[in-house]
Amino acid sequence: MIHSRITGTGSFLPGAPVSNETLIAIHGLDSSDAWIVERTGIKARHLASPGTTASDLALPACQQALAAAGREPGQVDLLIVATSTPDYVFPSTAALLQAKLGIKSGGAAFDVQAVCSGFIYALTIAEKFIQSGSHKCALVVGSEVFSRILDWRDRGTCVLFGDGAGAVVLEAAPEPGILASALHADGAYNSILSVPGHLSGGQPIGDPFVRMDGQAVFKFAVKVLAEVAGEVIATAGMHKEQIDWLVPHQANIRIIQSTTKKLGLPMEQCILTVHEHGNTSAASIPLAFDHGVRGGQIKPGNIVLFEGVGGGFTWGAVLLRF
């Protein structure tokens, strides 16, 4: 049986970190650093400069991941980009990134849109492609420029998000790296977190900004994240005590704390970057994972749990051996 393993990681954050105080001053927000930190855990975020696209952020993250895996771009036969902030309506951000990487092999390249669960969705899809035997070396990327869709007058959303990219190389292997995965969605909850607009005739139709019911999102996220984590642990025939590291979607420190409590895992086993990066949506899990790997926390052989939840609503988890 063909399995798949992560062989390299990479990440990229644009520019210098923007502190809460700076963000408040620039946009005249009725808020404070203490208010933001207490409710979200976020102290800073990175914001892309005008004209910078998701594929621009993804490029150095992919180059890092390929270097870590000891692979050349030409060896990649599958490229999946998870993003809610694509460069264009079409072609896909993945196709544009493929060109920037100089990949001319003709391998598949496409985007996945599952908002903050996007990387979980993309990684699971890549694993199925490799398991089928059709592909051998995949680049799986989460890349976001959420600053493009933020209403800077809405303190309930604009302080939460940041821009960035994270990538992994997933390769065919004789021994399993991905141990279990689960994906879910329930469109009935679409109204509690959305960007309820689109383009028509060259003009935005509806609301082009992120809108969120924070309390509803919190309750839903904590519930489903604990459930899906338990699901993949059970599917793999393992116990929570065997998990070395939890790498959650970096949305909000309160959601992360509540989820780890429900799972019975200590916060010391949780990779945290939300305080430095904010919520980078589909990029947040691969960013945090790369942070843990390069920081020496996550080591080869460790059992790692990814989990994420996002607008749609979508949610999912992946359990792997690094």
ABEGO torsion letter per residue (X at the ends): XBBBBBABBBBBBBEBBBBAAAAAAAAGBBBBAAAAAAAAGBABBBBBBBGBBAAAAAAAAAAAAAAAAGBBAAABABBBBBBABBABAOBBAAAAAAAAAGBAAGBBBBBBBAEAAAAAAAAAAAAAAAAAGABABBBBBBBBBAAAABBAABAAAAAABBBEBBBBBBBBBABBABABBBBBBBAAAAAABBBBBBBBGGBBBEBABBBBBAAAAAAAAAAAAAAAAAAAAAAAGBBAAABABBBBBBABAAAAAAAAAAAGBBAAABBBAAAAAEBAEAAAAAAAAAAAAAAGABBBGBBBBBBBBBBOBBBBBBBBBX
